Amino acid sequence: MSTSQLTFGVKTSQINSTYAEILKIWREVDRNEAFDHAWLWDHMLPLREDVTQSALEAWTLLAALAAETERIRLGVVVTSNRLRPPAVLAKMAATVDQISAGRLVFGIGAGGHAVPDPAGMALVEREFGAYGIAVVSPREAVDALGEAMVIIRRLWTESAPFDFTGHHYQLKGAIGQPMPVQRPGPPVMMAGSGARSLRIAAEYADLWIWPGDLDEFRIKSRLLDEQCLVVGRDPAEITRSVQVLMRGGRVEARGTRELLHRFIEAGARHFVLGLIPPYDGSPVEWLAQEIVEKVLAQIDSRPVS
């Protein structure tokens, strides 16, 4: 396998972090050739610990960061379809793609609904309740995501106004101008684990991202392959992405490198290194040297079978 098939990026969750702190990291990522992309996190409140900590809104922050970077692709891992109406989100995404001169990757998922444990559901209800957003069933959230993707794709590609009458959304005279720089729109990154959400990913995604463990990644990636075949799409068209959370340190670096190699063997090609705040300075150079460069060097040193 060629190492050119692999890409690495950095994610800065906005918990209790200032714009200046995040901008510093993103500028360093933009200058460091080890990285190809950078990401934000889409929550209105911290999910854990003190709810009164600050949490900058993702898409307005992304627009600012797009204007302050030049090279890297950028996006949100992943946007909650529950937090913004899809026509508004399509307009926001087109605007960021214009600002960035065509560097947006449009990350989206159904939203915080399918939380398996009561404590996790309480976190979702706290966040949504604070902003007047209804918590719905997993089925309803995924169905709404399917309608949202139809709307978003049409707004990015159709120049004439159109009406849309769905179960979840109704539009009259919808039009999206200006359209994104990228045609027919930015690459779409989708999250999902159930059969219904993976079916939507099979239809629309250019990348599919998994935040969980290795064994589950293998299982869900095979399920995505099956859904691609159902909709008549080549599974190889969807790049498999993995998010790995990390704080830093020599021991963690070794374990992270080993984990990334196992994900590569399982088919992942796109990696998001999720930094856990608070940010004590910038870890970008350390990540490049201790994670990315050593992972690629180990691949290059392996004998060709």
Secondary structure as UniProt FT lines:
FT   HELIX           3..5
FT   STRAND          7..12
FT   HELIX           19..31
FT   TURN            33..34
FT   STRAND          37..40
FT   TURN            51..52
FT   HELIX           58..68
FT   STRAND          73..76
FT   TURN            77..78
FT   STRAND          79..80
FT   TURN            81..83
FT   HELIX           86..99
FT   TURN            100..101
FT   STRAND          104..109
FT   TURN            112..113
FT   HELIX           118..130
FT   TURN            131..132
FT   HELIX           138..157
FT   STRAND          162..165
FT   STRAND          170..174
FT   STRAND          188..191
FT   HELIX           195..204
FT   STRAND          207..210
FT   HELIX           214..231
FT   HELIX           235..237
FT   STRAND          239..246
FT   HELIX           250..265
FT   TURN            266..267
FT   STRAND          270..275
FT   HELIX           284..287
FT   HELIX           288..292
FT   HELIX           293..301
//
